[in-house]
C-alpha cells in the first residue's frame, strides 16, 4: 500500500488512542472507554475526532 494511505490511518488511530488515554487517566466521561463483565461503554467523541483528523 502507498504511504498516503498509512499516514492518515496512523494519525486517526493515534488520535483516538490518545483521547481514550486522556479520558482514562483524567476520568473524563466524554473520552472514556469502560468495560466490565456486564456491559461495555464506548464514547463516540474520540472516534469522530479521529475520523476528522484522518480526513484533514
PECOR-V783346 format. One record per residue. N is the residue number from 1. RES is the residue in one small letter. SS is DSSP state (A for helix, B for strand, O for the rest). OMEGA is omega in degrees with one decimal (* if undefined). Layout:
n:N res:RES ss:SS omega:OMEGA
n:N res:RES ss:SS omega:OMEGA
This chain:
n:1 res:x ss:O omega:-178.8
n:2 res:x ss:O omega:178.5
n:3 res:x ss:A omega:-178.0
n:4 res:x ss:A omega:175.5
n:5 res:x ss:A omega:-172.4
n:6 res:x ss:A omega:-177.7
n:7 res:x ss:A omega:177.2
n:8 res:x ss:A omega:178.0
n:9 res:x ss:A omega:178.3
n:10 res:x ss:A omega:178.2
n:11 res:x ss:A omega:-179.4
n:12 res:x ss:A omega:-179.4
n:13 res:x ss:A omega:178.0
n:14 res:x ss:A omega:178.0
n:15 res:x ss:A omega:179.4
n:16 res:x ss:A omega:179.9
n:17 res:x ss:A omega:178.9
n:18 res:x ss:A omega:179.5
n:19 res:x ss:A omega:176.2
n:20 res:x ss:A omega:177.9
n:21 res:x ss:A omega:176.5
n:22 res:x ss:A omega:178.5
n:23 res:x ss:A omega:179.4
n:24 res:x ss:A omega:-175.9
n:25 res:x ss:A omega:-176.7
n:26 res:x ss:A omega:178.9
n:27 res:x ss:O omega:174.8
n:28 res:x ss:O omega:-175.3
n:29 res:x ss:A omega:-178.0
n:30 res:x ss:A omega:-177.8
n:31 res:x ss:A omega:-171.4
n:32 res:x ss:O omega:171.3
n:33 res:x ss:B omega:-176.5
n:34 res:x ss:B omega:174.0
n:35 res:x ss:B omega:174.4
n:36 res:x ss:O omega:-179.2
n:37 res:x ss:O omega:-174.9
n:38 res:x ss:O omega:-178.9
n:39 res:x ss:O omega:174.8
n:40 res:x ss:B omega:-178.9
n:41 res:x ss:B omega:-178.4
n:42 res:x ss:B omega:176.7
n:43 res:x ss:O omega:-178.7
n:44 res:x ss:O omega:-177.5
n:45 res:x ss:A omega:178.2
n:46 res:x ss:A omega:178.2
n:47 res:x ss:A omega:179.5
n:48 res:x ss:A omega:179.4
n:49 res:x ss:A omega:177.0
n:50 res:x ss:A omega:176.8
n:51 res:x ss:A omega:176.9
n:52 res:x ss:A omega:176.5
n:53 res:x ss:A omega:179.0
n:54 res:x ss:A omega:-178.9
n:55 res:x ss:A omega:179.9
n:56 res:x ss:O omega:*
